[in-house]
């Protein structure tokens, strides 16, 4: 292997270690386009975010949390635009304010950052290295301590920030979001099941709608989640397509709440894994091939025929696997019956969009060793869901969503008359 090839692969491996995969792709693209300037902008933006975190942490340490002031007469006073030096360059920040009576109280960290070398290139470099190695807490604590902010204040600031995110997420109104499809899946955090809803609108835009906590994924938890979403203004009805992972509690609740005409698409990836789990290893690859081949067909009749052949083949090997396929047979072909084109079908045939969101949850929470209580788990989940929304992209094939809606109406009318 050539030396330059080895060096290139080594450099690429370094980039892959960045904490946020989506951010990595965007930043690499910018660097390729804009060279050193883009790299400097990324570094300065990280420095700005760290600076604001340190400023708010110091204010929290000195004044105490909201409604629990630490020192009489010392209180928080909103914020205003400010500027600090990061690597010798002045950057704009949001400066938190602190007052005692009618006098402004200066933040020591803000004064330090007013110096040209306050937030040095060395400190920013250490922070970049820490975040790229996913040492989040250690990095934040070290950066804050460099400006005289205690580790305990960093923890308090994190609690306050995530509490605000939880409040924002659980209380935001949903009247402005008209879902054409809703993905429902479960993420387990701290020994507890959280059923999460992700919506898709007519323009192909996604939004994290809400979550509900329960011991398991059951009908009661699903019912509570749907009631909570509708209470915040979300309009759900039989014309909305639901994509679920196969949990019996979810399917039961949806049918009883929105009627038997409701169309449900079962996650094909979950079902594929479930089938293979029933089979000896020597049959799994063939089962996967046959299953994927059937679902790749564009015509409903052809897909149905191939699935029936798969069911017959499974029946000779393992009755449980065949019964598992038969149990979800028609719900695996919902998109085929609706004549959804392959590009849009690829976005809707599984709960992958919400699974991708869960992977971000796991990545961001990797360093949490123990969930102390339910509130902590909910705070972090809400924070990460809101953060994940920033990287949502328009689904592929969204131009066909309107036609799919028309086919849903036709399909339901046909089922009513038959």
C-alpha positions, 0 to 999 in steps of 0.5 A, spaced: 500 500 500 502 506 498 504 511 503 499 516 501 494 511 501 496 509 508 496 517 510 489 518 507 486 512 511 489 514 517 486 521 517 479 518 515 479 514 521 481 520 525 475 524 522 470 518 524 471 518 531 468 525 531 462 525 536 457 526 532 456 522 525 451 527 522 456 533 524 462 530 521 459 529 514 457 536 514 463 539 517 468 534 512 463 537 506 464 544 508 472 543 509 472 540 502 469 546 499 472 552 503 478 549 506 482 552 512 476 557 513 471 552 514 475 548 519 477 555 523 469 557 523 467 550 526 473 551 531 470 558 533 463 555 533 465 550 538 469 555 542 463 560 542 458 554 545 463 552 550 464 559 552 457 560 553 456 554 557 462 556 562 458 563 563 451 560 564 455 555 569 458 560 573 452 564 574 448 558 576 454 557 581 453 564 584 446 565 584 443 558 585 438 555 581 431 558 579 426 559 585 432 557 590 437 563 590 443 561 593 445 568 596 440 573 598 439 579 594 443 576 588 439 574 582 439 572 575 437 578 570 436 575 563 442 575 558 444 580 552 449 580 546 456 580 548 463 578 545 469 574 547 476 572 544 477 565 542 483 563 539 485 571 539 479 572 535 473 576 537 466 572 537 459 574 539 456 570 545 450 570 549 452 573 555 448 571 562 447 577 567 447 577 574 445 583 579 445 585 586 440 590 587 440 595 582 447 594 580 450 589 575 455 584 578 461 582 573 462 574 571 469 573 572 469 568 567 466 573 562 472 578 564 477 573 563 475 571 556 475 579 554 483 578 554 485 576 547 488 570 550 483 568 555 480 562 551 487 560 548 488 556 542 491 550 546 485 550 551 480 549 545 485 544 542 484 540 548 476 541 548 476 539 541 480 532 542 476 531 548 469 531 544 472 527 539 474 522 544 467 522 547 470 525 553 464 530 554 463 531 562 471 531 563 472 536 557 466 540 560 469 540 567 476 542 565 474 547 560 470 550 566 475 549 571 480 553 567 475 559 568 474 558 575 468 555 575 467 549 579 465 542 577 459 542 581 456 548 578 457 544 571 453 539 573 448 544 576 448 547 569 447 540 565 441 539 570 438 546 569 439 545 561 436 538 560 430 540 565 428 546 560 429 541 554 424 536 557 419 542 559 420 545 552 419 538 549 413 536 553 409 542 553 410 544 545 404 545 541 402 540 535 397 544 532 401 546 526 404 539 524 399 535 520 402 528 520 401 523 514 405 518 517 407 516 524 412 512 526 412 508 533 417 504 537 420 503 543 427 505 546 429 502 553 433 507 558 435 505 565 431 499 565 424 503 563 421 502 556 419 509 553 415 509 547 417 514 542 412 517 536 416 521 530 411 524 525 412 525 518 408 531 514 405 532 507 412 536 505 416 530 507 419 533 514 419 529 520 418 531 527 419 528 534 412 528 537 413 525 544 414 519 548 411 516 554 414 512 560 412 505 562 415 498 565 414 495 558 411 496 551 403 495 552 397 497 550 396 502 556 402 506 555 401 507 547 394 509 549 397 514 554 402 517 549 396 518 544 392 521 549 397 526 551 399 528 543 392 529 542 392 533 548 397 538 545 393 539 539 396 533 534 390 531 529 390 523 529 385 519 525 384 513 520 387 517 514 394 517 518 399 511 516 402 508 522 409 504 522 410 500 528 415 495 530 410 489 531 408 490 538 401 487 540 400 493 545 401 498 539 397 495 534 391 493 539 391 500 541 391 503 534 385 499 532 381 500 538 382 508 538 382 509 530 377 504 527 379 497 524 379 501 517 386 504 520 392 502 515 398 499 519 405 498 516 409 493 520 416 494 520 420 489 515 426 490 518 424 487 525 420 482 522 426 479 518 430 479 524 424 475 528 424 470 522 431 469 522 431 468 530 426 462 529 431 459 524 437 454 525 443 458 522 444 454 516 437 457 513 437 464 515 441 467 509 436 464 505 430 466 509 433 473 509 434 473 501 427 470 500 424 475 504 427 481 501 426 479 494 418 479 496 418 486 499 422 489 493 417 487 488 413 493 486 407 490 484 402 487 490 400 481 487 408 479 485 410 481 492 404 477 495 406 471 491 413 471 493 411 471 501 406 466 500 412 461 497 416 464 503 411 462 508 410 455 505 418 454 505 418 456 512 413 451 514 417 445 512 423 448 516 420 451 522 412 452 524 413 458 529 417 462 523 411 460 518 406 463 523 410 469 525 410 471 518 403 469 517 401 473 523 403 480 520 402 478 512 398 483 510 401 489 514 407 487 511 404 489 504 400 495 506 405 500 502 404 495 496 397 495 496 397 503 497 401 503 490 407 507 494 413 508 489 419 504 491 423 511 493 418 513 498 416 506 500 424 505 502 422 511 507 416 508 510 417 500 510 420 500 517 421 504 523 429 506 521 427 513 521 426 513 529 431 507 530 436 512 527 434 517 532 435 512 538 442 511 535 443 518 537 440 518 543 445 512 545 451 516 542 449 522 546 448 518 553 454 513 552 457 516 558 451 516 563 453 510 568 447 510 572 440 513 571 438 516 578 431 516 577 425 517 572 426 524 571 433 524 569 432 519 564 426 523 561 430 529 561 436 526 557 431 523 552 427 530 551 434 533 550 437 528 545 430 528 541 430 536 540 437 535 538 436 530 533 431 534 530 436 539 527 439 534 523 432 531 520 432 531 512 426 531 508 425 524 506 426 521 499 420 520 495 416 525 499 413 528 492 409 521 492 406 523 499 399 526 496 398 520 491 399 515 497 394 519 501 389 519 495 390 511 495 389 511 503 382 514 502 380 509 496 383 503 500 378 505 506 372 506 502 373 499 498 374 495 505 368 499 507 363 497 501 366 490 501 
